[in-house]
Amino acid sequence: MMSNEIFIIGKNHFLHNGLREIIREGFSGKKSRFTIRQVNLVELMQIDASYKTKKRYSIAIVPAHMYETLHIFAGMEQIKMVPGNLSLADINALLSEVVASDISQSRVNANNSLCLTAKERRYCYLVYSGISNKKIARYFQCTEKNVSYLKRKIMSKWQCKNSLDFYKTINYFYAESDEVHGESAAI
């Protein structure tokens, strides 16, 4: 029996119980089993990385008000992010996609160039945490010039006009993420 995981970012018990009921009604007796996990964004990024090696796919339901930011910033490769305000029919269709493992071909990647690689996401997190480019270069085992190039590449993807826009975007994302998980912002 195949086991599939569905992820919910944040603690939304209403959504968790609703999903459990949809799965019980629509997928009982089929050759698949679902596990629903409530996770934070960092955990989801780690899971996405492990799924890449296992060639697994899944979906993550994120708060609707954060969907656009998370979709652009997180750049998940194996986990499809969807907003939490989907209809029952859409949720049923997504679950069917996961069961069929066709999610990789039917993904809706609005603009893949906006999605960040794992290294770019790590860089943004380190910048948000207040780490200098010099220390980031040591962490990535590269030169400061390469770190600057990485920053310019991200700025280009996000169409930031200057460094201030870049830092505002990072701060906006992490401040939103921290609020959802009940953590205090680092900056």
GIFENNOR-V750593 format. One record per pair of residues at least 6 apart in sequence whose C-alpha atoms are under 8 Angstrom apart, sorted by the first residue. I is the first residue (numbers start at 1). J is the second residue. Records with the same first field share a line. If there is no record, write none. Layout:
I->J  J
//
This chain:
1->31  32  33
2->31  32  33
3->32  33  34  35
4->32  33  34  35  58  98  99
5->34  35  36  37  58  59
6->34  35  36  37  58  59  60  61
7->36  37  38  39  44  59  60  61
8->16  36  37  38  39  60  61  62
9->38  39  40  41  60  61  62  63
10->38  39  40  62  63  180  181
11->38  39
15->84
16->36
19->36
20->36
22->92
23->34
26->92
27->33
32->99
40->181
41->177
45->74  76
48->76  77  78  79
49->78
51->57  78
52->77  78
55->78
56->78  101
57->78  79  80  98  101  103  104
58->78  79  80  98  103
59->79  80  81  82  94  98
60->79  80  81  82
61->81  82  83  84
62->81  82  83  84
63->83  84  85
64->83  84  85
66->176
67->81  82  83
69->173
70->173
71->81  115
72->114  115  116
73->114  115  116  121  173
74->115  116  121
75->114  115  116  117  118
76->115
78->104
80->103  107
97->103
113->157
114->157  158
115->157
116->154
120->150  154
123->136
124->170
126->136
127->133
128->167  170  171  174  186  187
129->186  187
130->186  187
133->144  147  148
134->144
136->144  147
137->143  144  146  147
155->161  162  163  166
158->166
160->166
171->187
174->185
175->184  185
178->184  185
179->185
//
